[in-house]
Amino acid sequence: MSSSSFYYGPYGPMETQPWAQAIMGDQYGGSPADVCTNYKKREQCDTSEIFGLDVLQPELLPICLGALIIGFYCAFKTKQAKGYNWQYQALTFAMTGTMMTDAGWNDCILPGLWKNNNLIHAFFGIIDVGLTSTIGMAFLFDGLIDVGILKPDSKETKKYFLSGMGAIFIGWYFVFFQNWDIGFLIMYMLVVAVGCGSWVMIQLYLVFWKGDYRGFQYAVYATIAGAFGFFSLLDSKIDIFLCEHLGCHFSGNFWWFLVTDICIYYIYRYYQARIGPAPVKYQNFGQPAFVIPMTQVQYFENQNYTQQ
């Protein structure tokens, strides 16, 4: 079957392009449409031999390494800055670096090492998706702390967080081992959408209600990147479109991983821009009725007093 019957790029039929022949030609058993809609053909197209090992989606490995570096760099710099809520922010960044590293191992390398060991795959798979859901929950906690509902140094906050994390991993156990049919939809899509979506809404509320626009552009960049990555997973049409037009190496998974790196970096920049009390003209603009007794202004005043 010729790919010209399905897709014509801006420079003519796709199969006439050398890069297309290299990654999506007839050697994979069909046209770009066949490769992009058939899981086995796409896996065959997107597998490379590296040091004698079959590596699935090798293009993800540099992104995962980048996520490890970015995540722990942001966590370290956040801890150094000691801003309000630095504990949960640093934890969120570190978990993202850890999760993406595990995803690179689990999605790319592990399938070629132990192809038939379902228990090992399940173990690292639960770590991957469990941390993904926990990161979504962590963004919810970050937002609730920012708005003053939770306190960053409270034992109650820690208890709530650990309880939620435990419930998430138990839920994923049921998805993997008890055939919970709608578990993926709830534990992955719903938790991540609610957690990250709540964070975005809370930041918009804080920025526009108080008129404190410090770092707002970084929050916008992070939101756009995260939304694109999330919807590239949610809508299979986007994934297939990217695969057909850019090749099997650059379909939805590639962009989901890449925008995660971008998103985390810009969230870090956003928080760094907002460290310290707001400028004087913003401090009395208004306060939410449920603000905690120690506001960010009071927090930094206490920090300065302690250091004197």
Secondary structure, 3 states (H helix, E strand, C coil): CCHHHCCEECCEEHHHCHHHHHHHCHHHCCCHHHHHHCHHHHHHHCEEEECCEEEECCCHHHHHHHHHHHHHHHHHHHHHHCCCCHHHHHHHHHHHHHHHHHHHHHHHHHHHHCCCCHHHHHHHHHHHHHHHHHHHHHHHHHHHHHHCCCCCCCHHHHHHHHHHHHHHHHHHHHHHHCCCCCHHHHHHHHHHHHHHHHHHHHHHHHHHHHCCCCCHHHHHHHHHHHHHHHHHHHCHHHHHHHHHHHCHHHCHHHHHHHHHHHHHHHHHHHHHHCCCCCCHHHHCCCCCCCCCCCCHHHHHHHHHHHHC
